[in-house]
Amino acid sequence: MATAAPRSRLLAALDAAIKASANPIEAQCLRAERAALLARQGRLAEARALIRATPATNTDEERLKLQAEVQLLREVGQYQQAY
């Protein structure tokens, strides 16, 4: 349980960075990092929902969302869902 506090602070820091980001690509990368942390905490459904809820204004951003979700699934060993 000693690692719960640092992870909580990291989640808060990522939230602040996402809100402060003016660049949508940077914000998407930060969301993917936040989602990976959630997934490592066993909160995979929440992590996937975070990525899916990210607004996309063009096909490149949609592709980034899909790639982020696939990478997340691979990182947690959910290979079947990744494909």
DRENNUKOL-952710 format. One record per residue (C-alpha): residue number from 1; residue in one letter; x, y, z. Coordinates in steps of 0.05 Angstrom, whole numbers, plus 5000, padded with zeros to 4 digits. Last residue first. Layout:
% residues N
<drenro><seq>NUM</seq><type>A</type><xx>X</xx><yy>Y</yy><zz>Z</zz></drenro>
...
% end
This chain:
% residues 83
<drenro><seq>83</seq><type>Y</type><xx>4866</xx><yy>4850</yy><zz>4358</zz></drenro>
<drenro><seq>82</seq><type>A</type><xx>4882</xx><yy>4881</yy><zz>4425</zz></drenro>
<drenro><seq>81</seq><type>Q</type><xx>4827</xx><yy>4842</yy><zz>4458</zz></drenro>
<drenro><seq>80</seq><type>Q</type><xx>4863</xx><yy>4777</yy><zz>4443</zz></drenro>
<drenro><seq>79</seq><type>Y</type><xx>4929</xx><yy>4805</yy><zz>4470</zz></drenro>
<drenro><seq>78</seq><type>Q</type><xx>4903</xx><yy>4826</yy><zz>4538</zz></drenro>
<drenro><seq>77</seq><type>G</type><xx>4973</xx><yy>4822</yy><zz>4570</zz></drenro>
<drenro><seq>76</seq><type>V</type><xx>4970</xx><yy>4888</yy><zz>4608</zz></drenro>
<drenro><seq>75</seq><type>E</type><xx>5018</xx><yy>4924</yy><zz>4562</zz></drenro>
<drenro><seq>74</seq><type>R</type><xx>4984</xx><yy>4895</yy><zz>4501</zz></drenro>
<drenro><seq>73</seq><type>L</type><xx>4917</xx><yy>4923</yy><zz>4521</zz></drenro>
<drenro><seq>72</seq><type>L</type><xx>4947</xx><yy>4992</yy><zz>4532</zz></drenro>
<drenro><seq>71</seq><type>Q</type><xx>4982</xx><yy>4990</yy><zz>4465</zz></drenro>
<drenro><seq>70</seq><type>V</type><xx>4915</xx><yy>4973</yy><zz>4431</zz></drenro>
<drenro><seq>69</seq><type>E</type><xx>4881</xx><yy>5030</yy><zz>4468</zz></drenro>
<drenro><seq>68</seq><type>A</type><xx>4935</xx><yy>5080</yy><zz>4449</zz></drenro>
<drenro><seq>67</seq><type>Q</type><xx>4935</xx><yy>5058</yy><zz>4377</zz></drenro>
<drenro><seq>66</seq><type>L</type><xx>4860</xx><yy>5067</yy><zz>4372</zz></drenro>
<drenro><seq>65</seq><type>K</type><xx>4863</xx><yy>5136</yy><zz>4402</zz></drenro>
<drenro><seq>64</seq><type>L</type><xx>4921</xx><yy>5156</yy><zz>4357</zz></drenro>
<drenro><seq>63</seq><type>R</type><xx>4881</xx><yy>5132</yy><zz>4296</zz></drenro>
<drenro><seq>62</seq><type>E</type><xx>4822</xx><yy>5175</yy><zz>4317</zz></drenro>
<drenro><seq>61</seq><type>E</type><xx>4869</xx><yy>5234</yy><zz>4325</zz></drenro>
<drenro><seq>60</seq><type>D</type><xx>4895</xx><yy>5223</yy><zz>4254</zz></drenro>
<drenro><seq>59</seq><type>T</type><xx>4824</xx><yy>5215</yy><zz>4228</zz></drenro>
<drenro><seq>58</seq><type>N</type><xx>4803</xx><yy>5284</yy><zz>4252</zz></drenro>
<drenro><seq>57</seq><type>T</type><xx>4772</xx><yy>5321</yy><zz>4310</zz></drenro>
<drenro><seq>56</seq><type>A</type><xx>4780</xx><yy>5269</yy><zz>4363</zz></drenro>
<drenro><seq>55</seq><type>P</type><xx>4752</xx><yy>5277</yy><zz>4434</zz></drenro>
<drenro><seq>54</seq><type>T</type><xx>4780</xx><yy>5230</yy><zz>4487</zz></drenro>
<drenro><seq>53</seq><type>A</type><xx>4725</xx><yy>5188</yy><zz>4515</zz></drenro>
<drenro><seq>52</seq><type>R</type><xx>4754</xx><yy>5124</yy><zz>4485</zz></drenro>
<drenro><seq>51</seq><type>I</type><xx>4821</xx><yy>5134</yy><zz>4521</zz></drenro>
<drenro><seq>50</seq><type>L</type><xx>4789</xx><yy>5146</yy><zz>4588</zz></drenro>
<drenro><seq>49</seq><type>A</type><xx>4740</xx><yy>5088</yy><zz>4579</zz></drenro>
<drenro><seq>48</seq><type>R</type><xx>4798</xx><yy>5041</yy><zz>4565</zz></drenro>
<drenro><seq>47</seq><type>A</type><xx>4832</xx><yy>5062</yy><zz>4630</zz></drenro>
<drenro><seq>46</seq><type>E</type><xx>4768</xx><yy>5056</yy><zz>4670</zz></drenro>
<drenro><seq>45</seq><type>A</type><xx>4757</xx><yy>4986</yy><zz>4643</zz></drenro>
<drenro><seq>44</seq><type>L</type><xx>4830</xx><yy>4968</yy><zz>4658</zz></drenro>
<drenro><seq>43</seq><type>R</type><xx>4828</xx><yy>4990</yy><zz>4732</zz></drenro>
<drenro><seq>42</seq><type>G</type><xx>4877</xx><yy>4937</yy><zz>4757</zz></drenro>
<drenro><seq>41</seq><type>Q</type><xx>4927</xx><yy>4988</yy><zz>4784</zz></drenro>
<drenro><seq>40</seq><type>R</type><xx>4971</xx><yy>4975</yy><zz>4723</zz></drenro>
<drenro><seq>39</seq><type>A</type><xx>4910</xx><yy>4993</yy><zz>4680</zz></drenro>
<drenro><seq>38</seq><type>L</type><xx>4903</xx><yy>5060</yy><zz>4717</zz></drenro>
<drenro><seq>37</seq><type>L</type><xx>4976</xx><yy>5076</yy><zz>4704</zz></drenro>
<drenro><seq>36</seq><type>A</type><xx>4969</xx><yy>5058</yy><zz>4631</zz></drenro>
<drenro><seq>35</seq><type>A</type><xx>4907</xx><yy>5103</yy><zz>4626</zz></drenro>
<drenro><seq>34</seq><type>R</type><xx>4945</xx><yy>5161</yy><zz>4655</zz></drenro>
<drenro><seq>33</seq><type>E</type><xx>5001</xx><yy>5151</yy><zz>4604</zz></drenro>
<drenro><seq>32</seq><type>A</type><xx>4949</xx><yy>5147</yy><zz>4548</zz></drenro>
<drenro><seq>31</seq><type>R</type><xx>4917</xx><yy>5210</yy><zz>4574</zz></drenro>
<drenro><seq>30</seq><type>L</type><xx>4985</xx><yy>5245</yy><zz>4573</zz></drenro>
<drenro><seq>29</seq><type>C</type><xx>4995</xx><yy>5223</yy><zz>4501</zz></drenro>
<drenro><seq>28</seq><type>Q</type><xx>4926</xx><yy>5249</yy><zz>4483</zz></drenro>
<drenro><seq>27</seq><type>A</type><xx>4940</xx><yy>5316</yy><zz>4516</zz></drenro>
<drenro><seq>26</seq><type>E</type><xx>5005</xx><yy>5321</yy><zz>4476</zz></drenro>
<drenro><seq>25</seq><type>I</type><xx>4967</xx><yy>5308</yy><zz>4411</zz></drenro>
<drenro><seq>24</seq><type>P</type><xx>4913</xx><yy>5358</yy><zz>4430</zz></drenro>
<drenro><seq>23</seq><type>N</type><xx>4964</xx><yy>5414</yy><zz>4443</zz></drenro>
<drenro><seq>22</seq><type>A</type><xx>4939</xx><yy>5466</yy><zz>4493</zz></drenro>
<drenro><seq>21</seq><type>S</type><xx>4959</xx><yy>5424</yy><zz>4553</zz></drenro>
<drenro><seq>20</seq><type>A</type><xx>4940</xx><yy>5453</yy><zz>4620</zz></drenro>
<drenro><seq>19</seq><type>K</type><xx>4882</xx><yy>5405</yy><zz>4632</zz></drenro>
<drenro><seq>18</seq><type>I</type><xx>4923</xx><yy>5345</yy><zz>4612</zz></drenro>
<drenro><seq>17</seq><type>A</type><xx>4981</xx><yy>5368</yy><zz>4656</zz></drenro>
<drenro><seq>16</seq><type>A</type><xx>4935</xx><yy>5376</yy><zz>4716</zz></drenro>
<drenro><seq>15</seq><type>D</type><xx>4905</xx><yy>5307</yy><zz>4706</zz></drenro>
<drenro><seq>14</seq><type>L</type><xx>4976</xx><yy>5278</yy><zz>4699</zz></drenro>
<drenro><seq>13</seq><type>A</type><xx>4997</xx><yy>5310</yy><zz>4765</zz></drenro>
<drenro><seq>12</seq><type>A</type><xx>4935</xx><yy>5283</yy><zz>4800</zz></drenro>
<drenro><seq>11</seq><type>L</type><xx>4948</xx><yy>5213</yy><zz>4773</zz></drenro>
<drenro><seq>10</seq><type>L</type><xx>5021</xx><yy>5218</yy><zz>4796</zz></drenro>
<drenro><seq>9</seq><type>R</type><xx>4999</xx><yy>5240</yy><zz>4865</zz></drenro>
<drenro><seq>8</seq><type>S</type><xx>4953</xx><yy>5180</yy><zz>4869</zz></drenro>
<drenro><seq>7</seq><type>R</type><xx>5009</xx><yy>5135</yy><zz>4845</zz></drenro>
<drenro><seq>6</seq><type>P</type><xx>5055</xx><yy>5164</yy><zz>4899</zz></drenro>
<drenro><seq>5</seq><type>A</type><xx>5002</xx><yy>5151</yy><zz>4952</zz></drenro>
<drenro><seq>4</seq><type>A</type><xx>4985</xx><yy>5080</yy><zz>4930</zz></drenro>
<drenro><seq>3</seq><type>T</type><xx>5058</xx><yy>5057</yy><zz>4930</zz></drenro>
<drenro><seq>2</seq><type>A</type><xx>5060</xx><yy>5045</yy><zz>5005</zz></drenro>
<drenro><seq>1</seq><type>M</type><xx>5000</xx><yy>5000</yy><zz>5000</zz></drenro>
% end
